[in-house]
Amino acid sequence: MKKNKKNFGFTLFELLVSISIIAILTAIAVVSFSAAQKKARDSRRISDMGSIQKAAEQFYSANDYLYPENGNEIVSSGFIQQWPTDPKGGDYPDYVYTPSGTFDSYCACAKVESLASGNSDNACVLATSGEYYCVKNQQ
């Protein structure tokens, strides 16, 4: 008489296939999440540059049509609460504000992570093409 043997559990092959599928799905999720984080940080940088530009233009109107000497002057005049910092932090450079020698123009730039977010060839000569998002005086 033969005993019926009931197999409980999975074979080694079934386990390997399941683990492989989970690993592939995890890799796809991590790459997608990383790209979304880069886009979000670049959006914040672009928004911060817009805030700096608005504050500099307000300073210009209130101060005999001269742009501020540096970012601290914009903050101390009350047109912006604090100078924004890069959302990535760490080794990533903070935003750069550079006025002309006569303070009749300026350029402010932020280094971006996605080359598609950069516009430096259209805005300023301060930064290398494509790696920075820049704003300049509107007057």
Secondary structure as the mmCIF struct_conf table of DSSP 4:
data_model
#
loop_
_struct_conf.conf_type_id
_struct_conf.id
_struct_conf.beg_label_comp_id
_struct_conf.beg_label_asym_id
_struct_conf.beg_label_seq_id
_struct_conf.end_label_comp_id
_struct_conf.end_label_asym_id
_struct_conf.end_label_seq_id
HELX_LH_PP_P HELX_LH_PP_P1 LYS A 2 ASN A 7
BEND BEND1 GLY A 9 GLY A 9
HELX_RH_AL_P HELX_RH_AL_P1 LEU A 12 ALA A 62
TURN_TY1_P TURN_TY1_P1 ASN A 63 TYR A 65
BEND BEND2 GLU A 69 ASN A 70
HELX_RH_AL_P HELX_RH_AL_P2 GLY A 71 SER A 76
TURN_TY1_P TURN_TY1_P2 SER A 77 GLY A 78
BEND BEND3 PHE A 79 GLN A 82
BEND BEND4 PRO A 87 LYS A 88
TURN_TY1_P TURN_TY1_P3 GLY A 90 ASP A 91
BEND BEND5 TYR A 92 TYR A 92
STRN STRN1 VAL A 96 PRO A 99
TURN_TY1_P TURN_TY1_P4 GLY A 101 THR A 102
BEND BEND6 PHE A 103 ASP A 104
STRN STRN2 TYR A 106 LYS A 111
BEND BEND7 GLU A 113 SER A 114
HELX_RH_3T_P HELX_RH_3T_P1 LEU A 115 SER A 117
HELX_RH_AL_P HELX_RH_AL_P3 SER A 120 ALA A 123
BEND BEND8 VAL A 125 ALA A 127
TURN_TY1_P TURN_TY1_P5 SER A 129 GLY A 130
BEND BEND9 GLU A 131 GLU A 131
STRN STRN3 TYR A 132 LYS A 136
#
